[in-house]
Amino acid sequence: MCLGVPGKIIDIYEKNGLSMGKIDFGSGVIRETCLAYIPEAVIGDYTIIHVGFALNVLSEKDALETLALLTEIADLNDELGPA
């Protein structure tokens, strides 16, 4: 299964002719991402990232709710242990 994860755009720049950005996923995780599919994005926007590509812009509320749910899933996996 593939999963898109929300992150906050903290920098936008061009690299090899493509719009790129640095995305903050929280807890110190920052990754470079292609922003070519969302040319309207600006620093501070939240976006869904899938395999290194930003797919759409979403509200901060939706992004934070999704991140909280992903944290709950991770916590549950830690509590239950391996299958």
Secondary structure, DSSP 8 states (H G I E B T S, - for coil): ----EEEEEEEEEEETTEEEEEEE-STT-EEEEE-TT-TT--TT-EEEEETTEEEEEE-HHHHHHHHHHHHHHHHHHHHH---
